């Protein structure tokens, strides 16, 4: 039973076999956009449900990544999904904002590991540290993009 649950979480973290595809991370990030549109509709009607679902999905993703980390580290793509969800958290979604946000997200997601994690040996790290090395660039990129988009929208308003 526990093994079945673990396999379920691994399928979530790798989005079944999407993690083995060449552009699996990009597809994972783009899958967050329709999900955010649905959540944005909920936000206008029921803001408490929006925040509860958003937080629940992020926690489910983090648990899934933690359980899949030991065996499937190279196939995990869900951290891109989390990063994009953070990048567009409470940001009105338009085509220009989505395109610029995705480009900025991938730019920062590429730059942050080079800035923060110059050298480390992942075999010597514990599982939790490996999880943070995998997730921190996407989460940090999401926060940076969210702050930038919020600032631009504030200026434009």
Secondary structure, DSSP 4 states (H G I P E B T S, - for coil): -HHHHHHHHHHHHTTTTGGGSTTHHHHHHHHHHHHHHHHHHHHHH-HHHHHHHHHHHHHHHHHHHHHHHHHHGGG--HHHHHHHHHHTTT----HHHHHHHHHHHHHHHHHHHHHH-S---TTTS-HHHHHHHHHHHHHHHHHHHHHHHHHHHHHH-
